[in-house]
Each structure stands twice: as C-alpha cells, then as structure tokens.
Amino acid sequence: MLNTMTITGTRATTDVRDDALDEAFSTYLRPFADGSAAHFYLGGAAGIDTKALHWLAENTAAGLTVAVPCTLADQPKTATDVVRHWRQRGRLTDVIELREPVLATAAYHARNRWMVDRSGFVIGFPRGADPRSGTWYTLNYAASQGKPRLIVPL
C-alpha cells in the first residue's frame, strides 16, 4: 500500500516561489509517482493541495483523487478552478465530496482522516511546527495509525 499516498500541506504558499515548489515536488514526490500503480489523495484546498495536484497531473502518470470536506463548490474559486481543469482533461481518478454539514476545522480533519485511512504513506509540507495546524494534525494522525511519513518543511 506504499504506492498509495496522501499529500498534506500548508495553504500559505504565496511567498514560496513556484520554481522552489517545483523542485520540492520533483525531489520528494516524483520518486513515489513512478509507475502506473502510484495513487495520490489530495485535498481540494488552495495552497499545497492544488499546487501538488497541478504538478502531479502535469509531470506524472499517477492516479489522482481529490477529496473535499463538503462539496467542490464550497472550496475557494482558485482551488475549484484547478480541480475542474484537471477533471475536464481526464486526469483525475475521482473527486470525493464528503458532504460534511459545516465547512469548519472538524470537516477538514474528517477529510484528512479519510485520505490517510486509504493511504499507506503520507507526505507533508508543513509551515512551521504548530501542532494545531491541519498539516500537523494529518501527519500526527498518520503516525497514530503506524503509517510512514515524509515531512518536507516549507
């Protein structure tokens, strides 16, 4: 199951250069994306979720599933646009709408647990070490499940 991975990361990427993210994705995602058996679960939020989705869709043949806590329409427009772009091009395996009743922290945590539960490996791109962040919540949940994690600080 190590060929099935969850990507988690910060939404705060506006100050990170695109070429630096491309290099990080090339270094830390590409080795796991080789082969047609690789599959990634990504959230549908802005930031690492959509930037990693875009990079993986353009640079790999890996399967890609986007999971959102409520519906795709509840996500920020910039994130929705990226997901729709790759969906229209047939690059997504699936878009999962978990239909949580309220878009709040608990819904994002439920989405992250859903992705981790279907993965054998979690790759996180945290910003800082605040254990209350969604990225660290997800990484710690994966650890509690005994799943390996790769942490790439931004």
N, C-alpha and C positions, 0 to 999 in steps of 0.2 A: 504493500500500500504506500510505499515511499514515493511512488510516481504520482500520487495524488496529493496536492499541496494547497494550503491556504496562504494567501498573501494578506497581510495586515500592515497598516501604516498610518502615519500622520496625515491629517488633512492640510496641515500648514506646510505647503511646498512652494509658495510664491517666491521665496527668497533662495530657493535651490535652483541652480542653473539646469536647463534641460539637458545639456551635454553631461553634466555630473550625474544626473539621474540615469541617463542612457548608459553611462559607464558602470554605474552600480548595478543596473538591471542586467547588463551584459555579463558582468563578473559573477553576480550572485543568483540570477535566475536562469540564464542560458544553460549552465551545466545540468540543471534539473528538467529543462524543457526539451532536451533532445529526445527524439523518438516519438512515434505516434501514440504511445501509451501514456505519455505525460498529460496530466489534467490539473488545472488550477481553478480554485474557487476564489473569487474576488468580490468585495463589497461594491456597491454601486454609488459610493460617495465620491466627492471631489477629492483631489489630492493623490496620494499613492494609489488608491483603488483604481482610479481612471487612468492615471499615468502608466501604471504597470499593465493595465488592460490594453492600452494603446500599444505599448512596446511589445508585449507578448503577441498580440494579434498581427503586428507588422513583421516581427522577427522570428517567429517560431510556428510550428505546426501543432502545438499543444492544444488540447481541448480546453475551452474556457467557459466557465459557468459564473454568472453574476448573480449574487443574492442581495436582495434589498429587504429591509425590515418591514416595510408596509407595502407600498406599490412603487413601481418605477416613477410614476408621475409625482410621487412625494419627494423624490430626490432633487437636488439642485439642478437647474437647467443645464449647466455646463457638464455635469455628470450624466444626465439623461441623454444629452446630445451624443456623447462618446459611446454610450451603450447602444443607442439606436443606430449610430453609424456602423458599428461592427456587427450588430444584429442584421441589418439590411444587407450586408456583404456576406452573410452566411458564416461568419467567423465565430459565432457563439454557439456553444452546445445547448445552452439553456439560459433563461433569465427566470430566477425563482423569486416570486413575490410572497413573502411570509405573512403578509396581511396582519401584522400586529395592530392592535386598535389605536395606539397612540405612538407617534414618532418621538421617542424620547430615549434616554440612556438605556433603559431596560430593553427597549426594542432593538437597539444596536447590539447590546450584549447577547440577546437571543439569536440575532443573525450571526454573530461571530461564533457562538457555540455551535450553531447549525453547520457552519462551514468546517470548523475544526473537527466536529464529530464525523465528518465524511472524508477527512484527510489523514494521511499518515505522517505529515510533516508540515511545519508552519514556518514561514519566512516573514520576519517582521522588520519594518523600517520605522522605528520609534524616533520621536523628537524628544530628547531629554529622558529622565528616569522617573517621572511622576507615575506612581503605581495606579493612580486614578484614571489615567488615560485609557482610551479604548484599545489602543495598540498593546499596552502592557497588560490590560485585562485579558486580551486574547492570548498573548504569549504565556501568561501565567495559567490560564485555563488549559492550554495545550500541555504545559508542564504537569498540571494536576492529573492529566489523562495519560501521562507517561510518554508523550509524543515528542520527538526531537524537534528542536527549534534552531533556526539560524537568525541571529539578530544583527542587523546592519544599521547602526546609528546614523542619523542624518544631522 
